[in-house]
Amino acid sequence: MLFDSHCHLFDERFRDDLPAVVERARQAGVEGFVVPAVDLATAEEAIRLTRQFPDVYAAVGLHPESLNTHTVADIPAVRALAEDAKVVAIGEIGLDYYWNTAPPDVQQAVLRAQLCLAKELGLPVIIHNRDATEDTVRLLEEEAGPTLCGVMHCFSADWEAAARCLAIGFYISFGGPVTFKRNEELRQVAARVPADRLLIETDSPYLSPHPLRGKRNEPERVRLVAETLAQVRGETVAQVAAQTTANARRLFALPATGTDEEDTKSRG
């Protein structure tokens, strides 16, 4: 069984066929989905999706690209949304110096505030990093401690950055880019990540994996990511699927497959 640890199922590109998209993923073996928000509106939408689909879980947070309309003044609203029982993380949060929607110092202040919120609530974080690796990892190291954990979403940096994130207890997640032909260096990073810190994702509807690059991505294609990781790690697809699913359930404090549902806020 597979677990898509990052998919934006609220995206308008799924507006006409979302139930079919989710069912295709289930038929492909996907047993769970985490839907990270990018702002307050999508946080509410992600929570709504958890009511529609029992195997969907939400994350709430302010993405750096949303900081043209949101500020640190909106953190209390994020906190209120995070109280929902199906919210399992604070995310998608981080730094993005490619689009630079807000100045770096503003992005860093909002990220730090959300890291503090996650520690207060005992929730993991889902970290976005684009062209900001050094500042992203530095901030995580500064805030690191026994109450901070999370995942580096759609990891695309080098092994040195991965090792620093692993050293503070973070998980490393790979998506479609690890399957792209030109990304051999990224595949070598994926080969070195410890098995118990590895996650897979689609980032749907973005970053569809090879050989479907350029098409709308869907959670069912997380299997293509698992197949690539199995090849570079010398493992079977079943091994990668089982390990990454167990890792996702551990990180997001979800009950193991086949067990009775329990309060997803219970962490220990």
C-alpha positions as CSV (number, residue, x, y, z in Angstrom):
1,M,0.0,0.0,0.0
2,L,1.1,3.5,-0.8
3,F,0.7,6.9,0.9
4,D,0.7,10.2,-0.9
5,S,2.1,12.5,1.7
6,H,1.6,15.7,-0.3
7,C,-1.2,16.4,-2.8
8,H,-3.3,19.6,-3.4
9,L,-6.7,18.0,-4.0
10,F,-8.5,21.3,-3.6
11,D,-6.9,22.6,-6.8
12,E,-9.3,23.8,-9.4
13,R,-7.9,21.3,-11.9
14,F,-9.6,18.6,-9.8
15,R,-12.9,20.4,-9.7
16,D,-14.7,18.3,-12.2
17,D,-13.5,14.8,-11.3
18,L,-12.1,14.7,-7.8
19,P,-14.0,11.6,-6.7
20,A,-12.7,9.7,-9.7
21,V,-9.2,10.9,-9.0
22,V,-9.3,9.6,-5.5
23,E,-10.9,6.3,-6.5
24,R,-8.1,5.8,-9.2
25,A,-5.5,6.3,-6.5
26,R,-7.2,3.9,-4.2
27,Q,-7.4,1.3,-7.0
28,A,-3.6,1.9,-7.5
29,G,-3.0,1.0,-3.8
30,V,-2.9,4.5,-2.3
31,E,-4.4,4.2,1.2
32,G,-3.9,7.7,2.5
33,F,-3.5,11.3,1.4
34,V,-2.2,14.5,3.1
35,V,-3.6,17.7,1.6
36,P,-1.5,20.7,2.6
37,A,-3.0,24.2,2.4
38,V,-1.3,27.3,1.0
39,D,-3.4,30.0,2.7
40,L,-6.4,30.3,4.9
41,A,-9.0,29.7,2.2
42,T,-7.4,26.5,1.0
43,A,-6.9,25.4,4.7
44,E,-10.7,25.5,5.1
45,E,-11.1,23.6,1.8
46,A,-8.6,21.0,2.8
47,I,-10.5,20.4,6.0
48,R,-13.7,20.1,4.0
49,L,-12.1,17.4,1.9
50,T,-11.4,15.3,5.0
51,R,-15.1,15.2,5.6
52,Q,-15.8,14.0,2.1
53,F,-13.0,11.4,2.0
54,P,-12.1,9.5,5.2
55,D,-8.6,8.6,4.0
56,V,-7.7,12.3,3.4
57,Y,-6.0,14.3,6.1
58,A,-5.3,18.1,6.1
59,A,-2.4,20.4,6.9
60,V,-2.9,24.1,7.4
61,G,-0.4,27.0,7.0
62,L,0.7,30.0,5.1
63,H,2.8,29.2,2.0
64,P,5.5,31.8,1.2
65,E,3.7,32.6,-2.1
66,S,0.6,33.6,-0.1
67,L,2.4,36.4,1.8
68,N,1.2,39.1,-0.6
69,T,-2.2,38.7,1.2
70,H,-1.3,37.1,4.5
71,T,1.0,38.2,7.4
72,V,2.0,37.0,10.8
73,A,-1.3,38.6,12.0
74,D,-3.0,35.6,10.4
75,I,-1.2,33.0,12.6
76,P,-4.0,32.9,15.2
77,A,-6.4,31.9,12.4
78,V,-4.0,29.1,11.4
79,R,-3.9,28.0,15.0
80,A,-7.7,27.9,15.2
81,L,-7.9,25.8,12.0
82,A,-5.2,23.4,13.3
83,E,-7.5,22.4,16.2
84,D,-9.5,20.3,13.8
85,A,-9.1,16.6,14.5
86,K,-8.2,15.8,10.9
87,V,-5.4,18.4,10.7
88,V,-2.2,16.4,11.1
89,A,0.5,19.1,10.3
90,I,1.3,22.8,9.8
91,G,2.0,23.3,6.1
92,E,2.8,24.0,3.5
93,I,5.2,26.6,4.9
94,G,8.7,27.6,4.1
95,L,10.8,30.0,1.9
96,D,10.6,30.7,-1.8
97,Y,13.2,33.0,-3.2
98,Y,12.3,32.1,-6.8
99,W,9.0,34.0,-6.8
100,N,9.9,36.3,-4.0
101,T,6.2,37.2,-3.4
102,A,7.4,38.8,-0.1
103,P,10.9,40.0,1.0
104,P,13.1,37.3,2.5
105,D,13.0,38.8,6.0
106,V,9.2,38.7,5.9
107,Q,9.1,35.1,4.7
108,Q,11.6,34.1,7.4
109,A,9.5,35.8,10.1
110,V,6.3,34.1,9.1
111,L,8.1,30.7,8.8
112,R,9.6,31.1,12.3
113,A,6.2,32.0,13.7
114,Q,4.6,28.9,12.2
115,L,7.5,26.7,13.4
116,C,6.8,28.0,16.9
117,L,3.1,27.3,16.4
118,A,3.8,23.7,15.4
119,K,5.9,23.2,18.4
120,E,3.2,24.6,20.6
121,L,0.6,22.3,19.1
122,G,2.8,19.3,18.9
123,L,2.3,19.0,15.1
124,P,4.9,18.2,12.4
125,V,5.6,20.8,9.7
126,I,5.7,20.4,5.9
127,I,8.5,22.5,4.5
128,H,8.6,24.2,1.1
129,N,12.0,25.3,-0.1
130,R,12.7,26.9,-3.5
131,D,16.0,28.6,-4.1
132,A,16.4,29.2,-0.4
133,T,18.1,26.1,0.9
134,E,20.7,27.7,3.2
135,D,18.2,30.0,5.0
136,T,15.5,27.3,5.2
137,V,17.9,24.7,6.8
138,R,19.4,27.4,9.1
139,L,16.0,28.4,10.4
140,L,15.1,24.8,11.0
141,E,18.4,24.2,12.9
142,E,17.8,27.3,15.0
143,E,14.3,26.1,16.0
144,A,15.2,22.4,16.3
145,G,14.5,20.5,19.4
146,P,12.5,17.6,20.7
147,T,9.2,19.2,19.9
148,L,10.0,20.1,16.3
149,C,9.7,17.5,13.5
150,G,8.6,17.5,9.9
151,V,9.3,16.7,6.3
152,M,11.2,18.4,3.6
153,H,8.6,18.4,0.8
154,C,9.6,17.5,-2.7
155,F,13.3,17.6,-1.8
156,S,15.5,18.9,-4.6
157,A,18.7,20.0,-2.8
158,D,22.0,18.2,-2.4
159,W,23.1,15.5,0.1
160,E,24.7,18.0,2.5
161,A,21.4,19.8,2.9
162,A,19.6,16.4,3.3
163,A,22.1,15.3,6.0
164,R,21.6,18.5,8.0
165,C,17.8,18.0,7.9
166,L,18.2,14.4,8.9
167,A,20.4,15.4,11.8
168,I,17.6,17.5,13.3
169,G,15.1,14.7,12.9
170,F,13.4,15.6,9.7
171,Y,12.0,13.3,7.0
172,I,12.9,13.7,3.3
173,S,10.2,13.4,0.7
174,F,10.6,12.8,-3.0
175,G,8.1,13.5,-5.8
176,G,8.0,13.6,-9.5
177,P,11.4,15.3,-10.1
178,V,13.3,12.3,-8.8
179,T,12.0,10.4,-11.8
180,F,13.2,13.1,-14.4
181,K,16.0,11.8,-16.6
182,R,18.4,14.7,-15.8
183,N,18.1,14.4,-12.0
184,E,20.6,11.6,-11.4
185,E,22.2,13.5,-8.5
186,L,18.8,13.8,-6.8
187,R,18.3,10.0,-7.2
188,Q,21.7,9.5,-5.6
189,V,20.5,11.6,-2.6
190,A,17.4,9.4,-2.5
191,A,19.5,6.3,-2.4
192,R,21.3,7.5,0.8
193,V,18.3,8.6,2.9
194,P,17.7,6.2,5.8
195,A,14.7,3.9,5.2
196,D,12.9,5.1,8.3
197,R,13.1,8.8,7.1
198,L,11.9,8.4,3.6
199,L,8.5,9.7,2.2
200,I,6.9,9.8,-1.2
201,E,4.5,12.3,-2.7
202,T,3.0,13.6,-5.9
203,D,2.5,17.4,-5.2
204,S,-0.6,16.9,-7.4
205,P,-1.6,18.5,-9.7
206,Y,2.0,19.6,-10.2
207,L,5.3,17.8,-11.2
208,S,3.9,14.7,-12.8
209,P,6.5,12.0,-12.9
210,H,8.2,10.6,-16.0
211,P,6.9,9.4,-18.4
212,L,3.8,11.6,-17.8
213,R,5.7,14.9,-17.2
214,G,3.7,17.9,-18.3
215,K,0.3,16.3,-17.6
216,R,-1.9,17.0,-14.7
217,N,-0.5,15.0,-11.8
218,E,-2.7,12.7,-9.7
219,P,-2.1,10.7,-6.4
220,E,-2.2,7.4,-8.3
221,R,1.2,8.3,-9.8
222,V,3.0,8.2,-6.5
223,R,3.6,4.6,-7.5
224,L,6.0,5.9,-10.2
225,V,8.0,7.7,-7.6
226,A,8.1,4.5,-5.5
227,E,9.3,2.5,-8.5
228,T,12.2,4.9,-9.1
229,L,13.2,4.9,-5.5
230,A,13.1,1.1,-5.4
231,Q,15.4,1.0,-8.4
232,V,18.0,3.4,-7.0
233,R,17.9,1.9,-3.5
234,G,18.1,-1.8,-4.6
235,E,14.7,-2.6,-3.0
236,T,11.4,-3.9,-4.2
237,V,8.5,-1.5,-4.9
238,A,6.6,-3.4,-2.1
239,Q,9.4,-2.6,0.3
240,V,9.5,1.1,-0.5
241,A,5.7,1.3,-0.4
242,A,5.5,-0.4,3.0
243,Q,8.3,1.6,4.5
244,T,7.1,5.0,3.3
245,T,3.6,4.3,4.3
246,A,4.7,3.4,7.8
247,N,6.9,6.5,7.9
248,A,4.0,8.7,6.9
249,R,1.7,7.2,9.5
250,R,4.4,7.7,12.1
251,L,5.2,11.3,11.2
252,F,1.6,12.4,11.0
253,A,0.5,10.3,14.1
254,L,-2.0,8.2,12.1
255,P,-3.3,4.8,13.2
256,A,-1.7,1.8,11.5
257,T,-3.6,0.3,8.6
258,G,-6.3,-2.0,9.8
259,T,-6.4,-0.6,13.3
260,D,-9.3,1.2,14.9
261,E,-9.4,4.9,14.2
262,E,-8.0,7.0,17.0
263,D,-7.6,10.7,17.8
264,T,-5.1,12.0,15.3
265,K,-4.1,14.7,17.8
266,S,-2.7,12.0,20.2
267,R,1.1,12.0,19.9
268,G,3.7,10.4,22.0
